[in-house]
Amino acid sequence: MIELSLEKINIQSPYEVSYAPNGDFVFATNLGIHYLISFESETPMGGCDVEGKGFYAAIIVENRNPLLETIIADFESTALALTEGKP
């Protein structure tokens, strides 16, 4: 397994990234939206393998949340930043 360096991640990350209690990565955007990021060892980062596996991201938020549109826009811009320049 490839170990990801939290120090190297934070050099390029627009947000402070830290470890979650379960070992995943966690960060909060300027809007206070928290993201928990994890990787599967069988799935390459930044693209799809021959079986069609790739990068997956999801948010869980109620439709009645008054900040829904803001949360979705923030999620989209964060996902684009994470995948920019990837195949």
mmCIF file of the C-alpha atoms, coordinates in Angstrom:
data_MODEL
# 
_entry.id   MODEL 
# 
loop_
_atom_site.group_PDB 
_atom_site.id 
_atom_site.type_symbol 
_atom_site.label_atom_id 
_atom_site.label_alt_id 
_atom_site.label_comp_id 
_atom_site.label_asym_id 
_atom_site.label_entity_id 
_atom_site.label_seq_id 
_atom_site.pdbx_PDB_ins_code 
_atom_site.Cartn_x 
_atom_site.Cartn_y 
_atom_site.Cartn_z 
_atom_site.occupancy 
_atom_site.B_iso_or_equiv 
_atom_site.pdbx_formal_charge 
_atom_site.auth_seq_id 
_atom_site.auth_comp_id 
_atom_site.auth_asym_id 
_atom_site.auth_atom_id 
_atom_site.pdbx_PDB_model_num 
ATOM 1  C CA . MET A 1 1  ? 0.000   0.000  0.000   1.00 0.00 ? 1  MET A CA 1 
ATOM 2  C CA . ILE A 1 2  ? 1.210   3.510  -0.793  1.00 0.00 ? 2  ILE A CA 1 
ATOM 3  C CA . GLU A 1 3  ? 1.348   5.746  2.279   1.00 0.00 ? 3  GLU A CA 1 
ATOM 4  C CA . LEU A 1 4  ? 0.091   9.286  1.653   1.00 0.00 ? 4  LEU A CA 1 
ATOM 5  C CA . SER A 1 5  ? 2.022   12.037 3.420   1.00 0.00 ? 5  SER A CA 1 
ATOM 6  C CA . LEU A 1 6  ? -0.244  14.403 5.317   1.00 0.00 ? 6  LEU A CA 1 
ATOM 7  C CA . GLU A 1 7  ? 2.564   16.977 5.284   1.00 0.00 ? 7  GLU A CA 1 
ATOM 8  C CA . LYS A 1 8  ? 2.812   16.842 1.466   1.00 0.00 ? 8  LYS A CA 1 
ATOM 9  C CA . ILE A 1 9  ? -0.970  16.994 1.104   1.00 0.00 ? 9  ILE A CA 1 
ATOM 10 C CA . ASN A 1 10 ? -1.122  20.152 3.237   1.00 0.00 ? 10 ASN A CA 1 
ATOM 11 C CA . ILE A 1 11 ? 1.582   21.851 1.160   1.00 0.00 ? 11 ILE A CA 1 
ATOM 12 C CA . GLN A 1 12 ? -0.775  21.912 -1.855  1.00 0.00 ? 12 GLN A CA 1 
ATOM 13 C CA . SER A 1 13 ? -4.204  21.745 -0.230  1.00 0.00 ? 13 SER A CA 1 
ATOM 14 C CA . PRO A 1 14 ? -6.308  24.911 -0.052  1.00 0.00 ? 14 PRO A CA 1 
ATOM 15 C CA . TYR A 1 15 ? -7.669  23.617 3.286   1.00 0.00 ? 15 TYR A CA 1 
ATOM 16 C CA . GLU A 1 16 ? -6.036  22.201 6.427   1.00 0.00 ? 16 GLU A CA 1 
ATOM 17 C CA . VAL A 1 17 ? -6.236  18.405 6.104   1.00 0.00 ? 17 VAL A CA 1 
ATOM 18 C CA . SER A 1 18 ? -5.963  16.133 9.147   1.00 0.00 ? 18 SER A CA 1 
ATOM 19 C CA . TYR A 1 19 ? -6.524  12.509 10.064  1.00 0.00 ? 19 TYR A CA 1 
ATOM 20 C CA . ALA A 1 20 ? -9.994  11.397 11.137  1.00 0.00 ? 20 ALA A CA 1 
ATOM 21 C CA . PRO A 1 21 ? -10.223 8.962  14.094  1.00 0.00 ? 21 PRO A CA 1 
ATOM 22 C CA . ASN A 1 22 ? -10.673 6.040  11.657  1.00 0.00 ? 22 ASN A CA 1 
ATOM 23 C CA . GLY A 1 23 ? -7.501  6.972  9.707   1.00 0.00 ? 23 GLY A CA 1 
ATOM 24 C CA . ASP A 1 24 ? -9.220  8.642  6.753   1.00 0.00 ? 24 ASP A CA 1 
ATOM 25 C CA . PHE A 1 25 ? -8.481  12.253 5.814   1.00 0.00 ? 25 PHE A CA 1 
ATOM 26 C CA . VAL A 1 26 ? -10.813 15.062 6.883   1.00 0.00 ? 26 VAL A CA 1 
ATOM 27 C CA . PHE A 1 27 ? -11.007 18.772 6.081   1.00 0.00 ? 27 PHE A CA 1 
ATOM 28 C CA . ALA A 1 28 ? -13.486 21.639 6.377   1.00 0.00 ? 28 ALA A CA 1 
ATOM 29 C CA . THR A 1 29 ? -14.127 24.241 3.690   1.00 0.00 ? 29 THR A CA 1 
ATOM 30 C CA . ASN A 1 30 ? -14.442 27.970 4.319   1.00 0.00 ? 30 ASN A CA 1 
ATOM 31 C CA . LEU A 1 31 ? -18.202 27.404 4.589   1.00 0.00 ? 31 LEU A CA 1 
ATOM 32 C CA . GLY A 1 32 ? -17.692 24.928 7.442   1.00 0.00 ? 32 GLY A CA 1 
ATOM 33 C CA . ILE A 1 33 ? -18.604 21.904 5.326   1.00 0.00 ? 33 ILE A CA 1 
ATOM 34 C CA . HIS A 1 34 ? -16.624 18.861 6.460   1.00 0.00 ? 34 HIS A CA 1 
ATOM 35 C CA . TYR A 1 35 ? -15.360 16.263 3.992   1.00 0.00 ? 35 TYR A CA 1 
ATOM 36 C CA . LEU A 1 36 ? -14.115 12.805 4.919   1.00 0.00 ? 36 LEU A CA 1 
ATOM 37 C CA . ILE A 1 37 ? -11.837 11.318 2.250   1.00 0.00 ? 37 ILE A CA 1 
ATOM 38 C CA . SER A 1 38 ? -10.737 7.703  1.983   1.00 0.00 ? 38 SER A CA 1 
ATOM 39 C CA . PHE A 1 39 ? -9.121  5.639  -0.742  1.00 0.00 ? 39 PHE A CA 1 
ATOM 40 C CA . GLU A 1 40 ? -9.504  2.004  -1.729  1.00 0.00 ? 40 GLU A CA 1 
ATOM 41 C CA . SER A 1 41 ? -6.197  0.252  -2.291  1.00 0.00 ? 41 SER A CA 1 
ATOM 42 C CA . GLU A 1 42 ? -7.548  -1.497 -5.417  1.00 0.00 ? 42 GLU A CA 1 
ATOM 43 C CA . THR A 1 43 ? -8.698  1.748  -7.053  1.00 0.00 ? 43 THR A CA 1 
ATOM 44 C CA . PRO A 1 44 ? -6.142  4.060  -8.654  1.00 0.00 ? 44 PRO A CA 1 
ATOM 45 C CA . MET A 1 45 ? -6.408  7.739  -7.740  1.00 0.00 ? 45 MET A CA 1 
ATOM 46 C CA . GLY A 1 46 ? -7.192  10.233 -10.459 1.00 0.00 ? 46 GLY A CA 1 
ATOM 47 C CA . GLY A 1 47 ? -8.680  7.956  -13.053 1.00 0.00 ? 47 GLY A CA 1 
ATOM 48 C CA . CYS A 1 48 ? -10.247 4.655  -13.932 1.00 0.00 ? 48 CYS A CA 1 
ATOM 49 C CA . ASP A 1 49 ? -8.627  1.273  -14.167 1.00 0.00 ? 49 ASP A CA 1 
ATOM 50 C CA . VAL A 1 50 ? -9.454  -1.342 -16.792 1.00 0.00 ? 50 VAL A CA 1 
ATOM 51 C CA . GLU A 1 51 ? -12.471 -2.528 -14.819 1.00 0.00 ? 51 GLU A CA 1 
ATOM 52 C CA . GLY A 1 52 ? -14.013 0.938  -14.793 1.00 0.00 ? 52 GLY A CA 1 
ATOM 53 C CA . LYS A 1 53 ? -13.319 1.671  -11.133 1.00 0.00 ? 53 LYS A CA 1 
ATOM 54 C CA . GLY A 1 54 ? -12.369 5.224  -10.346 1.00 0.00 ? 54 GLY A CA 1 
ATOM 55 C CA . PHE A 1 55 ? -12.740 8.192  -8.058  1.00 0.00 ? 55 PHE A CA 1 
ATOM 56 C CA . TYR A 1 56 ? -16.081 8.400  -6.263  1.00 0.00 ? 56 TYR A CA 1 
ATOM 57 C CA . ALA A 1 57 ? -17.307 11.243 -4.083  1.00 0.00 ? 57 ALA A CA 1 
ATOM 58 C CA . ALA A 1 58 ? -20.630 11.808 -2.360  1.00 0.00 ? 58 ALA A CA 1 
ATOM 59 C CA . ILE A 1 59 ? -22.329 14.165 0.038   1.00 0.00 ? 59 ILE A CA 1 
ATOM 60 C CA . ILE A 1 60 ? -25.280 13.467 2.282   1.00 0.00 ? 60 ILE A CA 1 
ATOM 61 C CA . VAL A 1 61 ? -27.480 16.463 2.972   1.00 0.00 ? 61 VAL A CA 1 
ATOM 62 C CA . GLU A 1 62 ? -31.215 16.904 3.439   1.00 0.00 ? 62 GLU A CA 1 
ATOM 63 C CA . ASN A 1 63 ? -33.146 18.519 0.569   1.00 0.00 ? 63 ASN A CA 1 
ATOM 64 C CA . ARG A 1 64 ? -34.752 20.937 3.013   1.00 0.00 ? 64 ARG A CA 1 
ATOM 65 C CA . ASN A 1 65 ? -31.390 22.273 4.226   1.00 0.00 ? 65 ASN A CA 1 
ATOM 66 C CA . PRO A 1 66 ? -31.467 26.049 3.584   1.00 0.00 ? 66 PRO A CA 1 
ATOM 67 C CA . LEU A 1 67 ? -27.806 25.909 2.489   1.00 0.00 ? 67 LEU A CA 1 
ATOM 68 C CA . LEU A 1 68 ? -28.356 23.068 0.007   1.00 0.00 ? 68 LEU A CA 1 
ATOM 69 C CA . GLU A 1 69 ? -27.401 25.035 -3.113  1.00 0.00 ? 69 GLU A CA 1 
ATOM 70 C CA . THR A 1 70 ? -24.326 26.476 -1.389  1.00 0.00 ? 70 THR A CA 1 
ATOM 71 C CA . ILE A 1 71 ? -23.260 23.032 -0.150  1.00 0.00 ? 71 ILE A CA 1 
ATOM 72 C CA . ILE A 1 72 ? -23.669 21.500 -3.619  1.00 0.00 ? 72 ILE A CA 1 
ATOM 73 C CA . ALA A 1 73 ? -21.710 24.338 -5.267  1.00 0.00 ? 73 ALA A CA 1 
ATOM 74 C CA . ASP A 1 74 ? -18.941 23.970 -2.678  1.00 0.00 ? 74 ASP A CA 1 
ATOM 75 C CA . PHE A 1 75 ? -18.879 20.201 -3.186  1.00 0.00 ? 75 PHE A CA 1 
ATOM 76 C CA . GLU A 1 76 ? -18.639 20.584 -6.960  1.00 0.00 ? 76 GLU A CA 1 
ATOM 77 C CA . SER A 1 77 ? -15.763 23.061 -6.760  1.00 0.00 ? 77 SER A CA 1 
ATOM 78 C CA . THR A 1 78 ? -13.924 20.843 -4.253  1.00 0.00 ? 78 THR A CA 1 
ATOM 79 C CA . ALA A 1 79 ? -14.416 17.747 -6.432  1.00 0.00 ? 79 ALA A CA 1 
ATOM 80 C CA . LEU A 1 80 ? -13.099 19.669 -9.454  1.00 0.00 ? 80 LEU A CA 1 
ATOM 81 C CA . ALA A 1 81 ? -10.042 20.781 -7.465  1.00 0.00 ? 81 ALA A CA 1 
ATOM 82 C CA . LEU A 1 82 ? -9.347  17.184 -6.415  1.00 0.00 ? 82 LEU A CA 1 
ATOM 83 C CA . THR A 1 83 ? -9.630  15.830 -9.959  1.00 0.00 ? 83 THR A CA 1 
ATOM 84 C CA . GLU A 1 84 ? -8.315  18.736 -12.051 1.00 0.00 ? 84 GLU A CA 1 
ATOM 85 C CA . GLY A 1 85 ? -5.882  17.556 -14.684 1.00 0.00 ? 85 GLY A CA 1 
ATOM 86 C CA . LYS A 1 86 ? -6.720  13.883 -14.118 1.00 0.00 ? 86 LYS A CA 1 
ATOM 87 C CA . PRO A 1 87 ? -7.882  11.579 -16.945 1.00 0.00 ? 87 PRO A CA 1 
# 
